[in-house]
Amino acid sequence: MEDVTYLWVAETVLRKHGRPLKARALVNYGIDDGLFPATGLSRTPQKSMQARLSIDILNNTTSIFVRTSRGRFFLKDLLPSNRADEPTKLQVYTAERHAPRPSAEMVLCVPRRVCERFLDFQGIRHIGVENPLENLRDDQFDYVARALAETDDASKQVITYTIIQHQSKILSFRRGLYNRAANFLRGAHCVGFGGHVNEADRDLFSQYDLGIRQNAAREISEELLLPNGRPKIDPASLQFLGILNDDSSDVGVRHMAVVLRYWVEDWPNWRSVTRGEASINKLRWLDTAGETINLSEFEYWSQLVIRSFFASSMRMVPSYKIQRKLIFREPHVLCVVGSIGSGKSATGRMFAEQFGYETVNSGAILASLLGIPPIPETTRAEFQKRAEEFISDPDGPSSLGAALATAATVSRAERVLIDGIRHPETLEALRSNAKKPVALLYVYTPPDVAYEMYRDREGHEEQSITFADFIRLYTAPVESRIRYLVGDADIITFNWLGLQAYERAISSLMEELHAD
């Protein structure tokens, strides 16, 4: 997708979020949503984004972009009629002009109505059986321009995700040149090589599997380099392992992965494998028989692969990562954030009970602003709907952030804990209005573990909820921006095993934070 430009990403992100954003936020959201190609970023992408938007506004009389204030960009057609900007107030930056172009790559897509028959799960299934995609008729799939497919939730794009293995060793890497330090999911290690299956992958010799193995062989050859040249992979040698489905994120909703395995035979050459593309970094062979794999080092899809095929090697011990510690040594406001069912409420309760944090419930504050009872008096689905309407208003995040800051100030406690913020803009408003420094703790819990924790809650009558219903709550619009907060986290905690083990990890974290 080399021809996807910054302007296309900016338009896609702004339409999704529906509010003016700074260049840095546009880049970060675009990366988190998988809109940029792996090698499509400069070393200072936020500056490139700012420059391209600025010059487009300056030189293009039909530009779809405007500034709403210094450093913030928006779309003309989303502006309220009474908020039209004055062109004389727009600040201009000097940069080479780039215009957005649609992607020329035509990628394999399966309509959701078709793939729902075999994608009724979260994780990896169809292990040890026939690949269900091989049974699709010609009228049950299509090839779509990738630039269009990336914003269409009505279909699933098919990608390959290939494990390269020699005996008990598997090859891992880090993907991407641009990596925010706190963006632990995108910047983490991977064990799957591959990419989008496209129209060119299906030829006379690969009709039977829609070009899937042909794609996997080509991607390996492009991404890696052996001492004697590019790997030459026989597509027929690739072993089908299963189908990976992840409906817990915007990117996952639009993709499915065919998980394959390539068994390395020419070990003397593969032992010294190096990268063949700039997006592949820190290649390393992991011995699943001789070393313990820490799941927190891997992105979610790799976690699923390791949990499915290398369970005996993984270490699912709850853990944490402290990124900034000094803020916890002075009076502060601590925001605990995470998905529904992640364990953030348990985290807040332990901080309150053991270290005297006074709790401000953001849900109760928001309910007051909405004029409705909090959950569970109002159903979660109804509360989510009303909350999304409120937070989508241009003044919503600033109103909620100011209300939370007022509540934190009124408490007069040195340590105040706020549970449940869901939007970066709300956090920004809170920090602007708070009298004390604001710290952020992000709770990461895999969706399947979050589902089990959500079901185990007492008093909420949630034990009978199906996974499909849970995912609808988990991915509701008002919940969808929580993951963007990880970029601001001072601490990231990992919950692999459920509440009991997680609470032990939180106890260790608190001891380290508050040790003299």
Protein Blocks (a to p, Z undefined) as FASTA:
>chain_A
ZZbcfklmmmmmmmmnopacdfklmmmmmmmnopacfklccfblmlmmmmmmmmmmmmmm
kbcbdcfbehiacdfklpcfklcccfklpccdddddddddddfbdcddddfklmmmmmgc
ghjehehiacfklmpcfklgccddfklmmmcckbccddddddddehjbccdddedjbdcf
klmmlmmccfbecddddfklpcfklmmnnommmmmmmmmmmmpccfkbccdddfklpccf
bdcddfkbfklmmpccdddddddfblmlmmmgccfbfkbghiacddfklpccdfklpcfk
lmmmmmmmmmmmpccbdcdddfbfklmmpccdddddddehilpmmmmmmmmmmnopacdd
fklmmmmmnopacdfkbcfklmmmmmmmmmmpmklmmmmmmmmmmmmmmnopabdcdehi
abfklmmmmmmmpmbdcddddddddfklmmmmmmmpghklpmmpcfklmmmmmmgmklmm
mmmmmmmpfbdcddfkbjklmmmmmmmmmmmmmpZZ
